[in-house]
Amino acid sequence: MRLGINLGYWGAGMDSDNLAVAQEADRLGYSVCWAAEAYGSDAATVLSWVAAQTERIDIGSAIFQIPARTPAMTAMTAATLDSLSGGRFRLGLGVSGPQVSEGWYGVKFDKPLARTREYVEIVRKAMSRERLSYEGEHWTLPLPGGPGKPIKLTVHPQREHIPLYIAAIGPKNLTQTGEIADGALLIFPSADHLEETAIAHLRAGREKAGRTLEGFDICPTLPLAVGADGDVSALADMFRPYTALYVGGMGSRKQNFYNQLARRMGYEKEAAEIQDRYLSGDKEGAAAAVPERLIDQTTLLGSVDRIAERMQAYAAAGVTTLTLAPAGFTLEERLASLRAGTEALERAGLA
């Protein structure tokens, strides 16, 4: 099992340290450095900045938001980043959510599965440097009845095939991801529930495409906080606002994919309470309502030995790249968490 690092969103208050974190992950042999975007910083700019100042670590978009860019623009960006980084780019895509898609990008959040499938087909066609023509429900290239003509990408990517990941949560999206992608980006993954909540669906998608999970990258992100095993409750409290935001406030009441995931993990009553409190404006109450067990199941907390045991559980569940989001109030704390991640992987016998 490989390790990755997730820098999260730029502008979250730790920007001056993020380059040092990426460089330390590079030095330690981490496999990939991911950067995210929502409606603040864009991931492409951050990744180009990191790539220019690292040597070996891959850079990945987690995610480029599908409503933010045309498929052809995404292909251009992917090819450029792969070329500039010397073949180190991984393309992660996702549909975002209805509030961001429609409120920020002005793109209707409808038929996300069909839209994703078409988007991936066009991106792959463009990156292969075919002359781009496509007829689908959501995109038609060139536009009919006008002066447009099929055009070929002029940039040569460093590699013939750039790995393509999809951020997926729901069963149908996971199945489609297994069918059409090279990897899956997962969030709030519990090793105890990973088979039924994610991997079974990914496997079904691979089988639909006549493939197995061999070579498919299952890549969940887990927050990491290192401390004594007796401090697990206090460490878990650090992630209460984070968990409450996603389970309670990420999306609308009817379309919160993270809330639905928590329910599938057995937290039906708790997920409903967290959402009720969060959407009523009681964010502190929502955070207090998050069960400690839910946090502990979806993060890596405690001593290096405890984290090593959890890593073994994720590897046994089928995870191939474990992406860490190291917590810390100072740069040194975050760097220490990175080193602890490497040490835990070695103690787990997974390095």
Short mmCIF file of the C-alpha atoms (twelve columns), coordinates in Angstrom:
data_MODEL
# 
_entry.id   MODEL 
# 
loop_
_atom_site.group_PDB 
_atom_site.id 
_atom_site.type_symbol 
_atom_site.label_atom_id 
_atom_site.label_alt_id 
_atom_site.label_comp_id 
_atom_site.label_asym_id 
_atom_site.label_seq_id 
_atom_site.Cartn_x 
_atom_site.Cartn_y 
_atom_site.Cartn_z 
_atom_site.pdbx_PDB_model_num 
ATOM 1   C CA . MET A 1   0.000   0.000  0.000   1 
ATOM 2   C CA . ARG A 2   1.288   3.430  -0.967  1 
ATOM 3   C CA . LEU A 3   0.850   6.727  0.897   1 
ATOM 4   C CA . GLY A 4   -0.399  10.022 -0.457  1 
ATOM 5   C CA . ILE A 5   -0.817  13.504 0.979   1 
ATOM 6   C CA . ASN A 6   -3.800  15.818 0.561   1 
ATOM 7   C CA . LEU A 7   -3.131  19.542 0.889   1 
ATOM 8   C CA . GLY A 8   -6.844  20.316 0.862   1 
ATOM 9   C CA . TYR A 9   -8.063  23.742 -0.189  1 
ATOM 10  C CA . TRP A 10  -5.689  26.648 -0.646  1 
ATOM 11  C CA . GLY A 11  -6.685  29.598 1.512   1 
ATOM 12  C CA . ALA A 12  -7.513  27.442 4.543   1 
ATOM 13  C CA . GLY A 13  -4.975  29.209 6.730   1 
ATOM 14  C CA . MET A 14  -1.934  26.968 6.306   1 
ATOM 15  C CA . ASP A 15  -0.850  28.084 2.845   1 
ATOM 16  C CA . SER A 16  2.644   29.173 3.810   1 
ATOM 17  C CA . ASP A 17  3.344   25.675 5.144   1 
ATOM 18  C CA . ASN A 18  1.826   23.616 2.341   1 
ATOM 19  C CA . LEU A 19  4.865   23.689 0.095   1 
ATOM 20  C CA . ALA A 20  7.077   22.478 2.947   1 
ATOM 21  C CA . VAL A 21  4.566   19.675 3.613   1 
ATOM 22  C CA . ALA A 22  4.608   18.638 -0.053  1 
ATOM 23  C CA . GLN A 23  8.403   18.742 -0.153  1 
ATOM 24  C CA . GLU A 24  8.693   16.621 2.994   1 
ATOM 25  C CA . ALA A 25  6.241   14.100 1.544   1 
ATOM 26  C CA . ASP A 26  8.406   14.045 -1.595  1 
ATOM 27  C CA . ARG A 27  11.532  13.406 0.492   1 
ATOM 28  C CA . LEU A 28  9.818   10.646 2.482   1 
ATOM 29  C CA . GLY A 29  8.747   8.791  -0.655  1 
ATOM 30  C CA . TYR A 30  5.017   9.527  -0.606  1 
ATOM 31  C CA . SER A 31  3.418   8.477  -3.867  1 
ATOM 32  C CA . VAL A 32  1.150   11.432 -4.674  1 
ATOM 33  C CA . CYS A 33  0.262   14.942 -3.513  1 
ATOM 34  C CA . TRP A 34  -3.370  15.904 -4.094  1 
ATOM 35  C CA . ALA A 35  -4.906  19.388 -4.096  1 
ATOM 36  C CA . ALA A 36  -8.605  20.221 -3.953  1 
ATOM 37  C CA . GLU A 37  -10.875 22.958 -5.266  1 
ATOM 38  C CA . ALA A 38  -14.413 24.091 -4.548  1 
ATOM 39  C CA . TYR A 39  -15.171 27.813 -4.953  1 
ATOM 40  C CA . GLY A 40  -11.899 29.337 -3.801  1 
ATOM 41  C CA . SER A 41  -8.477  28.361 -5.047  1 
ATOM 42  C CA . ASP A 42  -8.227  26.296 -8.215  1 
ATOM 43  C CA . ALA A 43  -6.308  23.033 -8.063  1 
ATOM 44  C CA . ALA A 44  -4.379  23.411 -11.329 1 
ATOM 45  C CA . THR A 45  -2.442  26.475 -10.176 1 
ATOM 46  C CA . VAL A 46  -1.562  24.880 -6.844  1 
ATOM 47  C CA . LEU A 47  -0.402  21.666 -8.508  1 
ATOM 48  C CA . SER A 48  1.823   23.474 -10.992 1 
ATOM 49  C CA . TRP A 49  3.406   25.382 -8.089  1 
ATOM 50  C CA . VAL A 50  4.033   22.154 -6.156  1 
ATOM 51  C CA . ALA A 51  5.313   20.273 -9.203  1 
ATOM 52  C CA . ALA A 52  7.879   22.990 -9.910  1 
ATOM 53  C CA . GLN A 53  9.380   22.593 -6.441  1 
ATOM 54  C CA . THR A 54  9.320   18.819 -5.954  1 
ATOM 55  C CA . GLU A 55  11.179  16.015 -7.704  1 
ATOM 56  C CA . ARG A 56  9.513   12.606 -7.498  1 
ATOM 57  C CA . ILE A 57  6.057   12.818 -5.985  1 
ATOM 58  C CA . ASP A 58  3.064   12.680 -8.333  1 
ATOM 59  C CA . ILE A 59  0.626   15.584 -8.321  1 
ATOM 60  C CA . GLY A 60  -3.106  14.988 -8.530  1 
ATOM 61  C CA . SER A 61  -6.343  16.942 -8.753  1 
ATOM 62  C CA . ALA A 62  -8.728  15.880 -6.034  1 
ATOM 63  C CA . ILE A 63  -10.725 17.100 -7.721  1 
ATOM 64  C CA . PHE A 64  -11.111 19.134 -10.894 1 
ATOM 65  C CA . GLN A 65  -14.812 19.951 -10.799 1 
ATOM 66  C CA . ILE A 66  -16.663 18.854 -13.911 1 
ATOM 67  C CA . PRO A 67  -19.033 21.856 -14.030 1 
ATOM 68  C CA . ALA A 68  -16.066 24.248 -13.818 1 
ATOM 69  C CA . ARG A 69  -14.413 23.312 -17.111 1 
ATOM 70  C CA . THR A 70  -15.316 22.009 -20.521 1 
ATOM 71  C CA . PRO A 71  -13.922 18.528 -21.163 1 
ATOM 72  C CA . ALA A 72  -11.516 19.907 -23.770 1 
ATOM 73  C CA . MET A 73  -10.154 22.455 -21.293 1 
ATOM 74  C CA . THR A 74  -9.589  19.693 -18.749 1 
ATOM 75  C CA . ALA A 75  -7.702  17.665 -21.350 1 
ATOM 76  C CA . MET A 76  -5.535  20.702 -22.128 1 
ATOM 77  C CA . THR A 77  -4.787  21.271 -18.444 1 
ATOM 78  C CA . ALA A 78  -4.029  17.597 -17.811 1 
ATOM 79  C CA . ALA A 79  -1.683  17.374 -20.784 1 
ATOM 80  C CA . THR A 80  0.091   20.582 -19.779 1 
ATOM 81  C CA . LEU A 81  0.542   19.552 -16.141 1 
ATOM 82  C CA . ASP A 82  1.771   16.118 -17.170 1 
ATOM 83  C CA . SER A 83  4.298   17.674 -19.531 1 
ATOM 84  C CA . LEU A 84  5.515   20.311 -17.062 1 
ATOM 85  C CA . SER A 85  5.833   17.799 -14.222 1 
ATOM 86  C CA . GLY A 86  7.749   15.229 -16.244 1 
ATOM 87  C CA . GLY A 87  4.922   12.695 -16.303 1 
ATOM 88  C CA . ARG A 88  3.785   13.034 -12.692 1 
ATOM 89  C CA . PHE A 89  0.160   14.166 -13.083 1 
ATOM 90  C CA . ARG A 90  -2.967  12.244 -12.050 1 
ATOM 91  C CA . LEU A 91  -6.339  13.551 -13.189 1 
ATOM 92  C CA . GLY A 92  -9.084  13.401 -10.553 1 
ATOM 93  C CA . LEU A 93  -12.608 14.455 -11.549 1 
ATOM 94  C CA . GLY A 94  -15.913 14.950 -9.763  1 
ATOM 95  C CA . VAL A 95  -19.320 16.474 -10.349 1 
ATOM 96  C CA . SER A 96  -19.227 18.607 -7.181  1 
ATOM 97  C CA . GLY A 97  -22.680 19.114 -5.616  1 
ATOM 98  C CA . PRO A 98  -25.899 20.842 -6.627  1 
ATOM 99  C CA . GLN A 99  -25.322 23.992 -4.583  1 
ATOM 100 C CA . VAL A 100 -21.840 24.638 -5.984  1 
ATOM 101 C CA . SER A 101 -22.615 23.461 -9.508  1 
ATOM 102 C CA . GLU A 102 -25.694 25.628 -9.895  1 
ATOM 103 C CA . GLY A 103 -24.856 28.449 -7.486  1 
ATOM 104 C CA . TRP A 104 -21.208 29.035 -8.399  1 
ATOM 105 C CA . TYR A 105 -20.729 27.639 -11.895 1 
ATOM 106 C CA . GLY A 106 -24.232 28.126 -13.255 1 
ATOM 107 C CA . VAL A 107 -24.361 24.542 -14.492 1 
ATOM 108 C CA . LYS A 108 -27.511 22.516 -13.919 1 
ATOM 109 C CA . PHE A 109 -26.886 19.548 -11.625 1 
ATOM 110 C CA . ASP A 110 -28.777 16.962 -13.609 1 
ATOM 111 C CA . LYS A 111 -27.940 13.430 -14.708 1 
ATOM 112 C CA . PRO A 112 -24.509 13.471 -13.010 1 
ATOM 113 C CA . LEU A 113 -23.677 9.889  -14.005 1 
ATOM 114 C CA . ALA A 114 -24.387 10.404 -17.707 1 
ATOM 115 C CA . ARG A 115 -22.585 13.737 -17.627 1 
ATOM 116 C CA . THR A 116 -19.522 12.167 -16.001 1 
ATOM 117 C CA . ARG A 117 -19.415 9.311  -18.504 1 
ATOM 118 C CA . GLU A 118 -19.532 11.679 -21.482 1 
ATOM 119 C CA . TYR A 119 -16.978 13.987 -19.891 1 
ATOM 120 C CA . VAL A 120 -14.508 11.147 -19.349 1 
ATOM 121 C CA . GLU A 121 -14.977 9.905  -22.905 1 
ATOM 122 C CA . ILE A 122 -14.268 13.349 -24.356 1 
ATOM 123 C CA . VAL A 123 -11.278 14.006 -22.076 1 
ATOM 124 C CA . ARG A 124 -9.696  10.675 -22.964 1 
ATOM 125 C CA . LYS A 125 -10.343 11.191 -26.656 1 
ATOM 126 C CA . ALA A 126 -8.780  14.647 -26.540 1 
ATOM 127 C CA . MET A 127 -5.739  13.487 -24.555 1 
ATOM 128 C CA . SER A 128 -5.154  10.689 -27.061 1 
ATOM 129 C CA . ARG A 129 -4.713  13.462 -29.659 1 
ATOM 130 C CA . GLU A 130 -7.513  12.260 -31.896 1 
ATOM 131 C CA . ARG A 131 -9.374  14.900 -33.843 1 
ATOM 132 C CA . LEU A 132 -12.113 15.760 -31.418 1 
ATOM 133 C CA . SER A 133 -15.642 14.985 -32.489 1 
ATOM 134 C CA . TYR A 134 -18.363 13.738 -30.178 1 
ATOM 135 C CA . GLU A 135 -22.139 13.364 -30.174 1 
ATOM 136 C CA . GLY A 136 -23.772 12.955 -26.803 1 
ATOM 137 C CA . GLU A 137 -26.679 14.133 -24.701 1 
ATOM 138 C CA . HIS A 138 -24.626 16.780 -22.884 1 
ATOM 139 C CA . TRP A 139 -21.872 17.660 -25.363 1 
ATOM 140 C CA . THR A 140 -21.698 17.788 -29.136 1 
ATOM 141 C CA . LEU A 141 -18.366 18.626 -30.743 1 
ATOM 142 C CA . PRO A 142 -18.062 20.413 -33.096 1 
ATOM 143 C CA . LEU A 143 -21.308 22.326 -32.660 1 
ATOM 144 C CA . PRO A 144 -23.610 21.502 -35.573 1 
ATOM 145 C CA . GLY A 145 -24.413 24.028 -38.269 1 
ATOM 146 C CA . GLY A 146 -21.493 26.342 -37.539 1 
ATOM 147 C CA . PRO A 147 -17.884 26.954 -38.499 1 
ATOM 148 C CA . GLY A 148 -16.395 24.539 -35.943 1 
ATOM 149 C CA . LYS A 149 -14.309 21.623 -37.120 1 
ATOM 150 C CA . PRO A 150 -12.666 18.663 -35.387 1 
ATOM 151 C CA . ILE A 151 -9.405  19.843 -33.808 1 
ATOM 152 C CA . LYS A 152 -6.491  17.860 -32.399 1 
ATOM 153 C CA . LEU A 153 -4.679  18.678 -29.152 1 
ATOM 154 C CA . THR A 154 -1.357  20.291 -30.019 1 
ATOM 155 C CA . VAL A 155 0.367   19.510 -26.702 1 
ATOM 156 C CA . HIS A 156 1.955   16.089 -26.306 1 
ATOM 157 C CA . PRO A 157 1.404   14.695 -22.780 1 
ATOM 158 C CA . GLN A 158 4.505   13.189 -21.206 1 
ATOM 159 C CA . ARG A 159 2.798   9.805  -21.065 1 
ATOM 160 C CA . GLU A 160 0.532   7.974  -23.446 1 
ATOM 161 C CA . HIS A 161 -1.990  7.340  -20.646 1 
ATOM 162 C CA . ILE A 162 -2.623  9.804  -17.807 1 
ATOM 163 C CA . PRO A 163 -4.287  8.013  -14.851 1 
ATOM 164 C CA . LEU A 164 -7.894  9.160  -14.424 1 
ATOM 165 C CA . TYR A 165 -9.676  9.030  -11.067 1 
ATOM 166 C CA . ILE A 166 -13.263 9.854  -10.127 1 
ATOM 167 C CA . ALA A 167 -14.446 11.034 -6.728  1 
ATOM 168 C CA . ALA A 168 -17.348 8.730  -5.921  1 
ATOM 169 C CA . ILE A 169 -19.584 8.145  -2.924  1 
ATOM 170 C CA . GLY A 170 -22.937 6.711  -4.011  1 
ATOM 171 C CA . PRO A 171 -23.359 3.096  -5.185  1 
ATOM 172 C CA . LYS A 172 -24.223 3.962  -8.801  1 
ATOM 173 C CA . ASN A 173 -21.346 6.431  -9.103  1 
ATOM 174 C CA . LEU A 174 -18.948 3.907  -7.583  1 
ATOM 175 C CA . THR A 175 -20.053 1.227  -10.037 1 
ATOM 176 C CA . GLN A 176 -19.600 3.577  -12.987 1 
ATOM 177 C CA . THR A 177 -16.216 4.661  -11.622 1 
ATOM 178 C CA . GLY A 178 -15.063 1.055  -11.552 1 
ATOM 179 C CA . GLU A 179 -16.201 0.709  -15.142 1 
ATOM 180 C CA . ILE A 180 -14.667 3.825  -16.714 1 
ATOM 181 C CA . ALA A 181 -11.820 5.079  -14.477 1 
ATOM 182 C CA . ASP A 182 -8.342  4.004  -13.385 1 
ATOM 183 C CA . GLY A 183 -8.958  4.766  -9.720  1 
ATOM 184 C CA . ALA A 184 -11.491 5.977  -7.156  1 
ATOM 185 C CA . LEU A 185 -11.110 8.893  -4.742  1 
ATOM 186 C CA . LEU A 186 -13.015 8.110  -1.543  1 
ATOM 187 C CA . ILE A 187 -13.856 10.241 1.501   1 
ATOM 188 C CA . PHE A 188 -15.038 9.204  4.976   1 
ATOM 189 C CA . PRO A 189 -13.904 5.626  4.381   1 
ATOM 190 C CA . SER A 190 -14.278 3.142  7.209   1 
ATOM 191 C CA . ALA A 191 -12.200 -0.013 6.895   1 
ATOM 192 C CA . ASP A 192 -15.013 -1.806 8.741   1 
ATOM 193 C CA . HIS A 193 -17.549 -0.865 6.065   1 
ATOM 194 C CA . LEU A 194 -15.399 -0.372 2.972   1 
ATOM 195 C CA . GLU A 195 -16.435 -3.586 1.234   1 
ATOM 196 C CA . GLU A 196 -20.176 -2.921 1.307   1 
ATOM 197 C CA . THR A 197 -20.047 0.869  0.963   1 
ATOM 198 C CA . ALA A 198 -17.479 1.106  -1.837  1 
ATOM 199 C CA . ILE A 199 -15.396 -1.833 -3.013  1 
ATOM 200 C CA . ALA A 200 -18.276 -4.171 -3.893  1 
ATOM 201 C CA . HIS A 201 -19.656 -1.477 -6.202  1 
ATOM 202 C CA . LEU A 202 -16.247 -0.751 -7.735  1 
ATOM 203 C CA . ARG A 203 -15.753 -4.456 -8.333  1 
ATOM 204 C CA . ALA A 204 -19.145 -4.689 -10.050 1 
ATOM 205 C CA . GLY A 205 -18.139 -1.850 -12.360 1 
ATOM 206 C CA . ARG A 206 -14.842 -3.503 -13.214 1 
ATOM 207 C CA . GLU A 207 -16.649 -6.752 -13.976 1 
ATOM 208 C CA . LYS A 208 -19.069 -4.864 -16.197 1 
ATOM 209 C CA . ALA A 209 -16.067 -3.646 -18.180 1 
ATOM 210 C CA . GLY A 210 -14.603 -7.174 -18.301 1 
ATOM 211 C CA . ARG A 211 -11.855 -6.364 -15.804 1 
ATOM 212 C CA . THR A 212 -10.855 -7.035 -12.209 1 
ATOM 213 C CA . LEU A 213 -9.680  -4.713 -9.456  1 
ATOM 214 C CA . GLU A 214 -6.084  -5.626 -10.306 1 
ATOM 215 C CA . GLY A 215 -4.304  -2.374 -11.138 1 
ATOM 216 C CA . PHE A 216 -7.254  -0.212 -10.076 1 
ATOM 217 C CA . ASP A 217 -6.209  2.401  -7.506  1 
ATOM 218 C CA . ILE A 218 -8.533  2.624  -4.482  1 
ATOM 219 C CA . CYS A 219 -7.517  5.888  -2.885  1 
ATOM 220 C CA . PRO A 220 -9.333  7.115  0.256   1 
ATOM 221 C CA . THR A 221 -8.383  10.259 2.172   1 
ATOM 222 C CA . LEU A 222 -8.129  10.075 5.961   1 
ATOM 223 C CA . PRO A 223 -7.303  12.853 8.416   1 
ATOM 224 C CA . LEU A 224 -4.361  11.903 10.638  1 
ATOM 225 C CA . ALA A 225 -3.641  13.019 14.209  1 
ATOM 226 C CA . VAL A 226 -0.841  11.449 16.208  1 
ATOM 227 C CA . GLY A 227 -0.799  11.200 19.995  1 
ATOM 228 C CA . ALA A 228 -1.071  8.783  22.883  1 
ATOM 229 C CA . ASP A 229 -3.746  6.100  22.638  1 
ATOM 230 C CA . GLY A 230 -5.311  7.539  25.762  1 
ATOM 231 C CA . ASP A 231 -5.829  10.814 23.912  1 
ATOM 232 C CA . VAL A 232 -7.995  9.367  21.134  1 
ATOM 233 C CA . SER A 233 -11.123 11.147 22.373  1 
ATOM 234 C CA . ALA A 234 -9.356  14.494 22.447  1 
ATOM 235 C CA . LEU A 235 -7.860  13.850 19.021  1 
ATOM 236 C CA . ALA A 236 -11.292 12.932 17.683  1 
ATOM 237 C CA . ASP A 237 -12.679 16.245 18.928  1 
ATOM 238 C CA . MET A 238 -10.349 18.020 16.473  1 
ATOM 239 C CA . PHE A 239 -12.380 16.592 13.599  1 
ATOM 240 C CA . ARG A 240 -15.886 17.200 14.927  1 
ATOM 241 C CA . PRO A 241 -16.424 20.438 12.935  1 
ATOM 242 C CA . TYR A 242 -15.015 18.788 9.786   1 
ATOM 243 C CA . THR A 243 -17.297 15.752 10.077  1 
ATOM 244 C CA . ALA A 244 -20.318 17.891 10.976  1 
ATOM 245 C CA . LEU A 245 -19.734 20.115 7.932   1 
ATOM 246 C CA . TYR A 246 -19.769 17.196 5.519   1 
ATOM 247 C CA . VAL A 247 -22.450 15.036 7.148   1 
ATOM 248 C CA . GLY A 248 -24.634 17.983 8.128   1 
ATOM 249 C CA . GLY A 249 -24.044 20.837 5.746   1 
ATOM 250 C CA . MET A 250 -22.425 19.685 2.522   1 
ATOM 251 C CA . GLY A 251 -25.282 19.922 0.050   1 
ATOM 252 C CA . SER A 252 -29.004 20.241 0.559   1 
ATOM 253 C CA . ARG A 253 -31.166 18.197 2.892   1 
ATOM 254 C CA . LYS A 254 -32.198 15.937 0.011   1 
ATOM 255 C CA . GLN A 255 -28.825 15.805 -1.742  1 
ATOM 256 C CA . ASN A 256 -26.072 15.329 0.821   1 
ATOM 257 C CA . PHE A 257 -23.999 12.387 -0.354  1 
ATOM 258 C CA . TYR A 258 -21.903 12.322 2.840   1 
ATOM 259 C CA . ASN A 259 -24.985 12.174 5.026   1 
ATOM 260 C CA . GLN A 260 -26.255 9.256  2.963   1 
ATOM 261 C CA . LEU A 261 -22.893 7.508  3.373   1 
ATOM 262 C CA . ALA A 262 -23.037 7.885  7.166   1 
ATOM 263 C CA . ARG A 263 -26.502 6.345  7.099   1 
ATOM 264 C CA . ARG A 264 -25.231 3.384  5.057   1 
ATOM 265 C CA . MET A 265 -22.543 2.885  7.708   1 
ATOM 266 C CA . GLY A 266 -25.233 2.442  10.355  1 
ATOM 267 C CA . TYR A 267 -25.524 6.005  11.678  1 
ATOM 268 C CA . GLU A 268 -29.076 6.649  10.476  1 
ATOM 269 C CA . LYS A 269 -30.347 8.436  13.598  1 
ATOM 270 C CA . GLU A 270 -27.106 10.308 14.255  1 
ATOM 271 C CA . ALA A 271 -26.797 11.511 10.641  1 
ATOM 272 C CA . ALA A 272 -30.321 12.896 10.762  1 
ATOM 273 C CA . GLU A 273 -29.608 14.776 14.005  1 
ATOM 274 C CA . ILE A 274 -26.316 16.199 12.729  1 
ATOM 275 C CA . GLN A 275 -28.034 17.469 9.591   1 
ATOM 276 C CA . ASP A 276 -31.009 18.931 11.472  1 
ATOM 277 C CA . ARG A 277 -28.742 20.838 13.827  1 
ATOM 278 C CA . TYR A 278 -26.351 22.029 11.115  1 
ATOM 279 C CA . LEU A 279 -29.045 23.251 8.734   1 
ATOM 280 C CA . SER A 280 -30.809 25.070 11.571  1 
ATOM 281 C CA . GLY A 281 -27.619 27.061 12.196  1 
ATOM 282 C CA . ASP A 282 -26.473 25.141 15.284  1 
ATOM 283 C CA . LYS A 283 -23.030 24.162 14.022  1 
ATOM 284 C CA . GLU A 284 -21.657 23.591 17.524  1 
ATOM 285 C CA . GLY A 285 -24.576 21.318 18.335  1 
ATOM 286 C CA . ALA A 286 -24.047 19.434 15.091  1 
ATOM 287 C CA . ALA A 287 -20.387 18.892 15.951  1 
ATOM 288 C CA . ALA A 288 -21.306 17.702 19.439  1 
ATOM 289 C CA . ALA A 289 -23.775 15.221 17.925  1 
ATOM 290 C CA . VAL A 290 -21.119 13.474 15.831  1 
ATOM 291 C CA . PRO A 291 -20.418 10.074 17.435  1 
ATOM 292 C CA . GLU A 292 -16.805 9.602  18.447  1 
ATOM 293 C CA . ARG A 293 -16.885 6.145  16.875  1 
ATOM 294 C CA . LEU A 294 -17.800 7.626  13.461  1 
ATOM 295 C CA . ILE A 295 -14.810 9.966  13.680  1 
ATOM 296 C CA . ASP A 296 -12.491 7.193  14.836  1 
ATOM 297 C CA . GLN A 297 -13.663 4.912  12.011  1 
ATOM 298 C CA . THR A 298 -12.973 7.530  9.339   1 
ATOM 299 C CA . THR A 299 -9.666  8.986  10.579  1 
ATOM 300 C CA . LEU A 300 -6.294  7.734  11.814  1 
ATOM 301 C CA . LEU A 301 -5.885  8.633  15.479  1 
ATOM 302 C CA . GLY A 302 -3.519  7.740  18.300  1 
ATOM 303 C CA . SER A 303 -0.063  6.244  18.567  1 
ATOM 304 C CA . VAL A 304 2.039   5.097  15.640  1 
ATOM 305 C CA . ASP A 305 1.295   1.493  16.589  1 
ATOM 306 C CA . ARG A 306 -2.459  2.117  16.655  1 
ATOM 307 C CA . ILE A 307 -2.288  3.870  13.292  1 
ATOM 308 C CA . ALA A 308 -0.227  0.963  11.915  1 
ATOM 309 C CA . GLU A 309 -2.986  -1.462 12.953  1 
ATOM 310 C CA . ARG A 310 -5.576  0.695  11.198  1 
ATOM 311 C CA . MET A 311 -3.419  0.838  8.078   1 
ATOM 312 C CA . GLN A 312 -3.319  -2.961 8.049   1 
ATOM 313 C CA . ALA A 313 -7.120  -2.983 8.177   1 
ATOM 314 C CA . TYR A 314 -7.364  -0.610 5.214   1 
ATOM 315 C CA . ALA A 315 -4.867  -2.647 3.207   1 
ATOM 316 C CA . ALA A 316 -6.807  -5.831 3.977   1 
ATOM 317 C CA . ALA A 317 -10.005 -4.098 2.847   1 
ATOM 318 C CA . GLY A 318 -8.449  -3.386 -0.545  1 
ATOM 319 C CA . VAL A 319 -7.002  0.131  -0.302  1 
ATOM 320 C CA . THR A 320 -3.997  0.609  -2.585  1 
ATOM 321 C CA . THR A 321 -3.130  4.271  -1.913  1 
ATOM 322 C CA . LEU A 322 -3.914  5.716  1.512   1 
ATOM 323 C CA . THR A 323 -4.006  9.501  1.329   1 
ATOM 324 C CA . LEU A 324 -3.301  11.310 4.588   1 
ATOM 325 C CA . ALA A 325 -4.467  14.756 5.634   1 
ATOM 326 C CA . PRO A 326 -2.121  15.421 8.589   1 
ATOM 327 C CA . ALA A 327 -3.535  17.634 11.307  1 
ATOM 328 C CA . GLY A 328 -1.455  20.111 13.232  1 
ATOM 329 C CA . PHE A 329 -1.496  23.687 14.448  1 
ATOM 330 C CA . THR A 330 2.092   24.297 13.388  1 
ATOM 331 C CA . LEU A 331 4.237   23.292 10.455  1 
ATOM 332 C CA . GLU A 332 6.400   21.092 12.657  1 
ATOM 333 C CA . GLU A 333 3.328   19.209 13.903  1 
ATOM 334 C CA . ARG A 334 2.207   18.551 10.337  1 
ATOM 335 C CA . LEU A 335 5.676   17.407 9.299   1 
ATOM 336 C CA . ALA A 336 5.853   15.142 12.345  1 
ATOM 337 C CA . SER A 337 2.516   13.617 11.309  1 
ATOM 338 C CA . LEU A 338 3.921   12.918 7.843   1 
ATOM 339 C CA . ARG A 339 6.911   11.128 9.359   1 
ATOM 340 C CA . ALA A 340 4.612   9.193  11.673  1 
ATOM 341 C CA . GLY A 341 2.615   8.067  8.643   1 
ATOM 342 C CA . THR A 342 5.755   6.646  7.047   1 
ATOM 343 C CA . GLU A 343 6.779   4.975  10.304  1 
ATOM 344 C CA . ALA A 344 3.313   3.457  10.759  1 
ATOM 345 C CA . LEU A 345 3.363   2.053  7.223   1 
ATOM 346 C CA . GLU A 346 6.725   0.402  7.930   1 
ATOM 347 C CA . ARG A 347 5.545   -1.015 11.269  1 
ATOM 348 C CA . ALA A 348 2.464   -2.375 9.535   1 
ATOM 349 C CA . GLY A 349 4.730   -4.227 7.100   1 
ATOM 350 C CA . LEU A 350 3.137   -2.462 4.147   1 
ATOM 351 C CA . ALA A 351 6.004   -0.286 2.912   1 
# 
